[in-house]
Amino acid sequence: MRLNPPQRDWHGRRAWLIGASSGIGRATASALYARGARVVVSARDAHALQDFVHAHPGSEARPMDVSAPDQVQETAAQVLAGGELDLVCYCAGTYREMRATEFDLADMLRHQQTNYTGVLHVLAAVLPAMLAAAGRGQPGHLSLISSVAGFRGLPKSLAYGPTKAALINLAEALYLDLHDVGMGVSLINPGFVSTPLTAGNNFRMPALITPEAAAAAILQGWDEGRFDIHFPKRFTRVMKLLRVLPYRWYFPAVRRFTGL
């Protein structure tokens, strides 16, 4: 069942992608640009953003750190001054393996600041303007990139997984609150994608795909009006099945699959 208005025609529409200096965010920004969208890209790496603008003439670079609320507010004001936003996609994220036997509070909080609290800073900055636009009959779309690692607890995911679980819950609540005003909300749960974040993994990543393949799946999900956009399905469907297993089956299954 279609849960959102389909997003098929991107020509001339404004899209702000946060965390678009590399990986899924950059590939999705490039794919939207190819569809005719007016793309604004943000991330901490200003040089990478300028490289994107040089490769995509007419796009905008707005460097910012999502963990700095004043900076997010200032950047959002600059972006909104250029016109209403049809899409805000939060792609920013950080990841480092961690187990409870190597607990690192500073790193736990760094994951929280980038992966979850940063979303709240962005929402505080853009929601009032997007709600006002929806009231004028021009509703926009919010999209959050989470991960299948947020479905359930996993080994080595002590810092990363809980932040992605929080994003899943947040996206569901946003959908329930914003659907009636006409705004779209989508949740993106990738499996393993070849990005700088996954490059440090020292294990075989099943069903690994490229950022370009991930971007194509995301745009297809928006095209079809989906809320839950997950890929590659040969892997994510298995993870969804694990999500519903009782603990007495889930814990042994994960230990057997990971060897941990």
C-alpha positions as CSV (number, residue, x, y, z in Angstrom):
1,M,0.0,0.0,0.0
2,R,1.3,3.5,-0.9
3,L,1.9,5.4,2.3
4,N,3.3,8.6,0.8
5,P,2.6,10.8,-2.2
6,P,4.8,9.4,-5.0
7,Q,7.9,11.6,-5.7
8,R,8.5,11.0,-9.4
9,D,9.0,14.4,-11.1
10,W,12.1,16.1,-9.5
11,H,12.5,18.7,-12.2
12,G,13.0,22.1,-10.5
13,R,12.3,20.8,-7.0
14,R,14.6,21.7,-4.1
15,A,16.3,18.9,-2.2
16,W,18.6,19.3,0.8
17,L,20.8,16.3,1.6
18,I,22.7,16.4,4.9
19,G,25.7,14.2,5.1
20,A,26.3,14.3,1.3
21,S,30.1,14.5,1.1
22,S,30.5,10.8,0.4
23,G,28.7,7.4,0.3
24,I,24.9,7.1,0.1
25,G,24.3,10.8,0.6
26,R,26.5,11.9,-2.3
27,A,25.2,9.2,-4.6
28,T,21.6,10.1,-3.8
29,A,22.3,13.9,-4.3
30,S,23.9,13.0,-7.7
31,A,20.9,10.9,-8.7
32,L,18.4,13.6,-7.8
33,Y,20.5,16.2,-9.7
34,A,20.3,13.9,-12.8
35,R,16.5,13.9,-12.4
36,G,16.5,17.7,-12.6
37,A,16.3,18.5,-8.9
38,R,17.9,21.7,-7.4
39,V,20.2,20.1,-5.0
40,V,21.7,21.5,-1.8
41,V,24.4,19.4,-0.1
42,S,25.7,19.7,3.4
43,A,28.4,18.0,5.5
44,R,31.4,19.0,7.6
45,D,33.9,18.4,4.7
46,A,33.7,21.6,2.7
47,H,36.2,20.5,0.1
48,A,34.2,17.4,-0.7
49,L,31.1,19.5,-1.1
50,Q,32.9,21.9,-3.5
51,D,34.0,18.9,-5.5
52,F,30.3,17.9,-5.8
53,V,29.3,21.4,-6.9
54,H,32.0,21.4,-9.5
55,A,30.8,18.1,-10.9
56,H,27.1,19.2,-10.7
57,P,26.9,22.9,-11.9
58,G,24.0,24.8,-10.3
59,S,24.0,22.8,-7.1
60,E,24.7,24.4,-3.7
61,A,27.2,23.6,-1.0
62,R,26.4,24.5,2.6
63,P,29.0,23.1,5.0
64,M,27.8,22.5,8.5
65,D,28.3,20.3,11.6
66,V,25.0,18.6,12.6
67,S,26.2,18.4,16.2
68,A,26.3,22.2,16.4
69,P,22.7,23.5,16.8
70,D,23.4,27.1,16.1
71,Q,25.3,26.2,13.0
72,V,22.4,24.0,11.8
73,Q,19.9,26.8,12.4
74,E,22.0,29.3,10.5
75,T,22.6,27.0,7.6
76,A,18.9,26.0,7.4
77,A,18.0,29.7,7.3
78,Q,20.3,30.2,4.4
79,V,18.9,27.2,2.6
80,L,15.3,28.2,3.2
81,A,16.0,31.7,2.0
82,G,16.6,30.2,-1.4
83,G,13.0,28.8,-1.5
84,E,10.8,26.1,0.0
85,L,12.2,22.6,0.4
86,D,10.5,19.7,-1.3
87,L,12.8,17.2,0.3
88,V,15.1,17.1,3.4
89,C,17.1,13.9,3.6
90,Y,19.3,13.2,6.6
91,C,22.1,11.0,5.5
92,A,24.8,12.0,8.1
93,G,26.2,9.1,10.2
94,T,29.2,7.8,11.9
95,Y,30.1,4.2,12.7
96,R,32.8,2.4,14.7
97,E,32.7,-1.2,16.0
98,M,32.3,-1.4,19.7
99,R,31.5,-4.2,22.2
100,A,30.5,-3.8,25.9
101,T,33.9,-5.2,26.9
102,E,35.5,-2.2,25.3
103,F,33.0,0.5,26.4
104,D,34.0,4.0,25.3
105,L,31.6,6.7,26.6
106,A,33.0,9.5,24.5
107,D,32.5,7.4,21.3
108,M,29.0,6.4,22.4
109,L,28.1,10.0,22.7
110,R,29.8,10.9,19.4
111,H,27.5,8.4,17.7
112,Q,24.5,9.8,19.4
113,Q,25.4,13.4,18.4
114,T,25.9,12.6,14.7
115,N,23.4,9.8,14.1
116,Y,20.4,10.9,16.2
117,T,20.7,14.3,18.0
118,G,21.8,15.9,14.7
119,V,18.4,14.9,13.2
120,L,16.7,16.7,16.0
121,H,18.7,19.8,15.3
122,V,17.7,19.7,11.6
123,L,14.0,19.1,12.5
124,A,14.0,22.0,14.8
125,A,15.4,24.2,12.0
126,V,13.2,23.1,9.1
127,L,9.9,21.8,10.5
128,P,8.2,25.2,11.1
129,A,8.9,26.3,7.5
130,M,7.8,22.9,6.0
131,L,4.6,22.9,8.1
132,A,3.8,26.4,6.9
133,A,4.4,25.3,3.3
134,A,2.1,22.3,3.8
135,G,-0.6,24.7,5.1
136,R,-0.3,26.6,1.8
137,G,-0.8,23.3,-0.1
138,Q,2.9,22.7,-0.8
139,P,3.8,19.8,1.4
140,G,7.4,18.6,1.5
141,H,9.0,15.2,2.3
142,L,11.3,14.2,5.2
143,S,13.5,11.1,4.8
144,L,15.8,9.6,7.4
145,I,18.6,7.1,6.6
146,S,18.7,4.5,9.4
147,S,20.1,1.0,9.1
148,V,19.1,-2.7,9.5
149,A,21.5,-2.5,12.5
150,G,18.6,-0.7,14.2
151,F,16.2,-3.6,14.0
152,R,17.7,-5.5,16.9
153,G,20.8,-5.6,19.1
154,L,23.9,-6.9,17.2
155,P,27.5,-7.7,18.3
156,K,30.0,-4.9,17.7
157,S,27.1,-2.5,17.3
158,L,26.9,-1.1,20.8
159,A,27.4,2.5,19.8
160,Y,25.9,2.4,16.3
161,G,22.8,0.2,16.6
162,P,20.9,2.1,19.4
163,T,21.1,5.4,17.4
164,K,19.7,3.7,14.4
165,A,16.9,2.1,16.4
166,A,16.0,5.6,17.7
167,L,15.8,6.9,14.1
168,I,13.4,4.1,13.2
169,N,11.1,5.0,16.1
170,L,11.5,8.7,15.3
171,A,10.5,8.3,11.7
172,E,7.4,6.2,12.6
173,A,6.3,8.9,15.0
174,L,7.0,11.7,12.5
175,Y,4.9,9.8,9.9
176,L,1.9,9.5,12.3
177,D,2.1,13.2,13.2
178,L,2.7,14.7,9.7
179,H,0.7,12.5,7.4
180,D,-2.5,14.3,8.1
181,V,-1.0,17.7,7.1
182,G,0.1,16.2,3.8
183,M,3.8,15.8,4.4
184,G,5.6,12.7,3.4
185,V,8.0,10.8,5.7
186,S,10.2,7.9,4.7
187,L,12.6,5.6,6.5
188,I,15.6,4.2,4.7
189,N,17.2,1.0,6.1
190,P,20.2,-0.1,4.0
191,G,22.1,-3.3,4.4
192,F,25.8,-3.2,3.7
193,V,26.8,-0.5,1.3
194,S,30.4,0.1,0.2
195,T,31.2,3.5,1.8
196,P,34.0,5.0,3.9
197,L,32.1,4.0,7.0
198,T,32.1,0.3,6.1
199,A,35.6,0.2,4.6
200,G,37.0,-0.6,8.1
201,N,34.9,-3.7,8.6
202,N,37.2,-6.7,9.0
203,F,34.5,-9.3,8.1
204,R,32.7,-10.4,4.9
205,M,29.7,-8.1,4.4
206,P,26.9,-10.1,2.8
207,A,25.1,-8.7,-0.2
208,L,27.4,-5.6,-0.3
209,I,26.2,-3.0,-2.9
210,T,27.5,0.3,-4.2
211,P,26.3,3.7,-3.2
212,E,24.9,4.2,-6.7
213,A,22.8,1.0,-6.3
214,A,21.6,2.3,-2.9
215,A,20.7,5.7,-4.4
216,A,18.7,4.0,-7.2
217,A,16.8,1.9,-4.6
218,I,16.1,5.1,-2.6
219,L,14.7,7.0,-5.6
220,Q,12.6,4.0,-6.5
221,G,11.2,4.0,-3.0
222,W,10.3,7.6,-3.3
223,D,8.8,7.1,-6.7
224,E,6.5,4.4,-5.3
225,G,5.4,6.4,-2.3
226,R,6.9,4.0,0.3
227,F,7.5,4.7,3.9
228,D,9.9,1.7,4.5
229,I,12.7,1.7,1.9
230,H,15.1,-1.2,2.5
231,F,17.7,-2.8,0.3
232,P,19.2,-5.0,-0.9
233,K,16.1,-7.1,-0.3
234,R,17.9,-10.5,-0.4
235,F,19.6,-9.4,2.8
236,T,17.1,-7.0,4.4
237,R,14.3,-9.5,4.3
238,V,16.4,-11.9,6.3
239,M,17.0,-9.1,8.9
240,K,13.3,-8.4,9.0
241,L,12.6,-12.0,9.8
242,L,15.2,-12.0,12.6
243,R,13.4,-8.9,14.0
244,V,10.3,-11.0,14.9
245,L,12.1,-14.0,16.4
246,P,11.7,-14.6,20.2
247,Y,14.9,-14.0,22.1
248,R,15.4,-17.8,22.8
249,W,15.8,-18.2,19.0
250,Y,17.2,-14.8,18.1
251,F,20.3,-14.8,20.4
252,P,21.5,-18.3,19.2
253,A,20.8,-17.4,15.6
254,V,22.9,-14.2,15.7
255,R,25.8,-16.0,17.5
256,R,25.8,-18.7,14.9
257,F,25.6,-16.2,12.0
258,T,28.3,-13.9,13.3
259,G,30.5,-16.4,15.2
260,L,30.6,-14.0,18.2
